[in-house]
Each structure stands twice: as C-alpha cells, then as structure tokens.
Amino acid sequence: MHLFFAPLQGYTDYLYRNAHRLLVGGVDAYFTPFVRWDGSLRNKDVRDVLASNNEGTPVVPQLIAADVDELNPLLDLVEQQGYRRVDFNMGCPFPLQTGRGRGSALLARPDRVRLLMEAFRQRPGLQLSVKMRAGFDNASQGLEVVSLLNDYPLEFITIHPRLTSQQYKGSVDGEAFGRMLSASHHRVVFNGDVGSVADIDGIAQRWPQLHGVMVGRGLLARPTLAAEWRQGTSLPEAEVLRVSLALHNRLFDNACRLLQGDQQVLARMRAFWEYQQPLIDKKSYKRLMRTSSLRNYEETVRNMQ
Ligand SMILES: Cc1cc2nc3c(=O)[nH]c(=O)nc-3n(C[C@H](O)[C@H](O)[C@H](O)COP(=O)(O)O)c2cc1C
C-alpha cells in the first residue's frame, strides 16, 4: 500500500518537502499545494513546482481550475518542467476557490468535470490523478462524479470523505467513502484524519483493496509517521522530537537563505511548529509563536535541542 504526503497550502512547500524527504522519508510521493491561474501565474506557485527546486524528491504537482481556459496554462507549466504526473483538485472547500467554481465546487458541476477531463486527455504525456471530497452539499454528488470518472484514464482517485461545508472539521464519512470506493473502477486512496500507525493499519484492514493512504496534518504533527509505519515500529517521543528538530534546522537554514527578511522567515517557521504543538513544551511553543525577533527565536530553539 502506498503512503502519500497530502498537499497543505502554506505548510508543504518545496523547502519542507525536500527536507522531509532527505531527513525523514517513508513517503512514496509528495503532492504540491495547488497551483492556480488568476490571469497569470503566481511567482510563489512557480517556484514551488520548478524542477530545479524539487530535484531528487518524488513530487506530483497539483492544479486547481474551474474550466479549460484556467487549466491549460497550468498544464503548459508542468509539461515545461518535465513532469509526467499531475493531480487535479476537486476538494478545496475555501470560498475564495469554490466561489470561482474551482475545487469542490466542481462536484456540483459534472458537466464541467467532463470538459476538464477531455482537456487532460489532450495531454497524453501526463498521467492524471484526482483528489476529491464526498460532495459539495451532499454525498450523492461525489458518487456521481466517481461514476463519471470511470470513463477516463486515471492513475487513481484520492477521496477525502467530508462535504465542503465541513471544511476539515467534523467526522469523516466512512460509509460514503465505502460507497465511492465500490463505485469506482479506478484505484482509490483514502485521505482524512490519519494520525497514527494504528489509524493507517485500521484503514488498510477495513478496505484491503486500497491503493494507498494520503496523510496531511498527521504527518505535519508527527513527521516520522510514514517512516514508523514502514518500519512497523513506533519511535519514542524523544526520538520523534530529535528528528523534528533536525527537520527544523534544515528548513530554517533554507528559509533564511531563500526568503526575504526576518518576518517572512518567522512566519514560515511558525507554520512549521503549528501542528507540532503536542511535541514541544508549552512555554517554548508560546515563545516561538509570539516572537518577532529572529535572535529570540533561535535561542528558544537552541534550548529545545
Ligand atoms: C491549511 C490547509 C491547506 C490545504 N491545502 C490543500 C491543497 O493545496 N490542496 C489539496 O488538495 N488539499 C489541501 N488541503 C487538504 C489536505 O490535503 C487534506 O485533504 C486534509 O487536510 C485532510 O487530510 P488530513 O486529515 O490527513 O490532514 C489543505 C488542508 C489544510 C488544513
């Protein structure tokens, strides 16, 4: 069974992915946060998918688009960068995207999904996977899109079984996932609320036919999770913290080298710690999140090593 690192906008940028692959690993592929077309490409998005920034890391760029006009420039970009695989976002619940007809809004528009799938067909050099939710307002929408996708060649479908209104909260709907899994002729990957080795094992047992599991926040909180699952052993908490600090140090060095100004570096590093709050003591966490001085920040981290 495959284990994939989910895309998380603001967290799993190329600096993080490269450091994680080098120092921790255990992940078959890292999916980039979505790349969008807003009349032009954003420099930040382009930097994140440049082949030269992702050397040695198995990366699948993810695209978000409402229609073929938005999609084509993104496909041009990933083709120019030499990618052979691409992921398409039909799961994003953020109103800024759904309001433009992107992400999970597409689940209520199967007519548009068809047009987009036809556009992907025009790019035979790119293997496509799709990441989707259970539905926009109800779970029959996800099921309808899964059936429609049976008509197109896909590498796999990742399903996050929540509705758009749930964002990332409330319980994941295992029943809806099971129905979508049965309806799909494609390989299917489970995504949602996986936080431990036991969670991964439980999912693999419940749905043995799964192609894989995609983990987001669980891996941010415990970067060793995939490696632990592969080794079949859980690491002591002290070792998890040691690995996390090594990951931190590499990310920090690269952030200082590549980002502009102390405040940008501090904002990036706050995102690094956000999901790892349980790993570190409360006082250090508060200091890291509050300080506006790079010197104080470095001192706090030194005291944690
Ligand atoms: C802050 C944040 C940013 C996210 N950005 C993306 C994104 O760019 N593309 C995407 O497909 N999903 C995105 N997601 C969804 C995650 O990939 C994943 O589907 C979701 O967090 C559920 O999985 P998890 O419980 O393992 O984290 C994001 C989620 C969060 C919380």
The ligand as an ORCA input file, in Angstrom:
! r2SCAN-3c Opt
* xyz 0 1
  C      -4.205     24.542      5.762
  C      -4.602     23.501      4.755
  C      -4.218     23.649      3.436
  C      -4.592     22.693      2.465
  N      -4.190     22.850      1.162
  C      -4.565     21.908      0.244
  C      -4.181     21.999     -1.135
  O      -3.466     22.907     -1.564
  N      -4.624     21.035     -1.990
  C      -5.401     19.986     -1.565
  O      -5.771     19.123     -2.351
  N      -5.763     19.876     -0.277
  C      -5.357     20.799      0.622
  N      -5.711     20.626      1.926
  C      -6.409     19.382      2.329
  C      -5.413     18.309      2.733
  O      -4.618     17.906      1.640
  C      -6.161     17.071      3.261
  O      -7.055     16.619      2.281
  C      -6.951     17.383      4.534
  O      -6.159     18.099      5.454
  C      -7.438     16.088      5.178
  O      -6.369     15.193      5.400
  P      -5.575     15.118      6.816
  O      -6.626     14.915      7.875
  O      -4.652     13.944      6.667
  O      -4.862     16.423      7.002
  C      -5.364     21.568      2.880
  C      -5.734     21.437      4.216
  C      -5.370     22.374      5.150
  C      -5.797     22.184      6.585
*
